[in-house]
Amino acid sequence: MRSVFVVSALLGAMVLVGSTVLAGPPAKGKAKPAKLAKAVGSAAAGKVLLTKEFVTLCGGCHKMGNLGSGKMGPNLSHIGKQLPQAKILMVLKNPRSVNPKGMMPPVKRPMKQLQDMSAYLATLK
């Protein structure tokens, strides 16, 4: 029985390594797709945080409802229609992983706050 397990594990590893080798490295000039983080958080806490701090955090470039200028970045009033929470979280944490030519800086907040903000933004439909 043990030998069946060992053989199965080895075959699985060979398939995994073989598919990685056959796929090869990404083409030059093309970034690897970023992995989506697990999206969790409290939309209620994110709403409180963003309502209080949107203008200083994001409002110089973005608009959300009647807050902010929206002069450079996209309007976030309905961002939940366009992006899932995991993608919003990724943009907050590392914007250039999603848009390498973008100008948005990372939002320097603890992960819990980023999760809460992304949970709230995902509800804006």
Contacts in CASP RR format, 6 or more apart in sequence:
PFRMAT RR
TARGET T0000
AUTHOR 0000-0000-0000
METHOD contacts of the structure
MODEL  1
MRSVFVVSALLGAMVLVGSTVLAGPPAKGKAKPAKLAKAVGSAAAGKVLL
TKEFVTLCGGCHKMGNLGSGKMGPNLSHIGKQLPQAKILMVLKNPRSVNP
KGMMPPVKRPMKQLQDMSAYLATLK
26 32 0 8 1.000
31 100 0 8 1.000
34 90 0 8 1.000
34 94 0 8 1.000
34 97 0 8 1.000
34 98 0 8 1.000
36 84 0 8 1.000
36 86 0 8 1.000
36 87 0 8 1.000
36 89 0 8 1.000
36 90 0 8 1.000
37 86 0 8 1.000
37 89 0 8 1.000
37 90 0 8 1.000
37 93 0 8 1.000
38 86 0 8 1.000
39 84 0 8 1.000
39 85 0 8 1.000
39 86 0 8 1.000
39 88 0 8 1.000
39 89 0 8 1.000
39 115 0 8 1.000
39 118 0 8 1.000
39 119 0 8 1.000
39 122 0 8 1.000
40 115 0 8 1.000
40 119 0 8 1.000
41 112 0 8 1.000
41 115 0 8 1.000
41 116 0 8 1.000
41 118 0 8 1.000
41 119 0 8 1.000
42 115 0 8 1.000
42 116 0 8 1.000
42 119 0 8 1.000
43 116 0 8 1.000
43 119 0 8 1.000
43 120 0 8 1.000
43 122 0 8 1.000
43 123 0 8 1.000
44 120 0 8 1.000
45 116 0 8 1.000
45 119 0 8 1.000
45 120 0 8 1.000
46 113 0 8 1.000
46 116 0 8 1.000
46 117 0 8 1.000
46 119 0 8 1.000
46 120 0 8 1.000
47 120 0 8 1.000
49 113 0 8 1.000
49 116 0 8 1.000
49 117 0 8 1.000
49 120 0 8 1.000
50 57 0 8 1.000
50 58 0 8 1.000
50 64 0 8 1.000
50 117 0 8 1.000
50 120 0 8 1.000
50 121 0 8 1.000
51 67 0 8 1.000
54 64 0 8 1.000
54 67 0 8 1.000
54 68 0 8 1.000
55 67 0 8 1.000
55 68 0 8 1.000
57 107 0 8 1.000
58 64 0 8 1.000
58 68 0 8 1.000
58 76 0 8 1.000
58 107 0 8 1.000
59 67 0 8 1.000
59 68 0 8 1.000
59 69 0 8 1.000
59 70 0 8 1.000
60 68 0 8 1.000
60 69 0 8 1.000
60 70 0 8 1.000
60 71 0 8 1.000
60 72 0 8 1.000
61 69 0 8 1.000
61 70 0 8 1.000
61 71 0 8 1.000
61 72 0 8 1.000
61 73 0 8 1.000
61 103 0 8 1.000
61 104 0 8 1.000
62 68 0 8 1.000
62 69 0 8 1.000
62 70 0 8 1.000
62 72 0 8 1.000
62 73 0 8 1.000
62 74 0 8 1.000
62 75 0 8 1.000
62 76 0 8 1.000
63 69 0 8 1.000
63 70 0 8 1.000
63 75 0 8 1.000
63 76 0 8 1.000
63 77 0 8 1.000
64 75 0 8 1.000
64 76 0 8 1.000
64 77 0 8 1.000
64 124 0 8 1.000
65 75 0 8 1.000
65 77 0 8 1.000
72 103 0 8 1.000
73 104 0 8 1.000
76 121 0 8 1.000
76 124 0 8 1.000
77 124 0 8 1.000
78 124 0 8 1.000
78 125 0 8 1.000
79 88 0 8 1.000
79 121 0 8 1.000
79 122 0 8 1.000
79 124 0 8 1.000
80 88 0 8 1.000
80 121 0 8 1.000
80 122 0 8 1.000
80 123 0 8 1.000
80 124 0 8 1.000
80 125 0 8 1.000
81 124 0 8 1.000
81 125 0 8 1.000
83 91 0 8 1.000
83 122 0 8 1.000
84 122 0 8 1.000
85 118 0 8 1.000
85 119 0 8 1.000
85 121 0 8 1.000
85 122 0 8 1.000
86 118 0 8 1.000
87 98 0 8 1.000
88 118 0 8 1.000
88 121 0 8 1.000
88 122 0 8 1.000
89 114 0 8 1.000
89 115 0 8 1.000
89 118 0 8 1.000
90 97 0 8 1.000
90 98 0 8 1.000
91 98 0 8 1.000
91 99 0 8 1.000
91 104 0 8 1.000
92 106 0 8 1.000
92 107 0 8 1.000
92 109 0 8 1.000
92 114 0 8 1.000
92 117 0 8 1.000
92 118 0 8 1.000
93 106 0 8 1.000
93 107 0 8 1.000
93 111 0 8 1.000
93 114 0 8 1.000
94 106 0 8 1.000
95 102 0 8 1.000
95 104 0 8 1.000
95 105 0 8 1.000
95 106 0 8 1.000
96 102 0 8 1.000
96 104 0 8 1.000
107 114 0 8 1.000
107 117 0 8 1.000
109 117 0 8 1.000
END
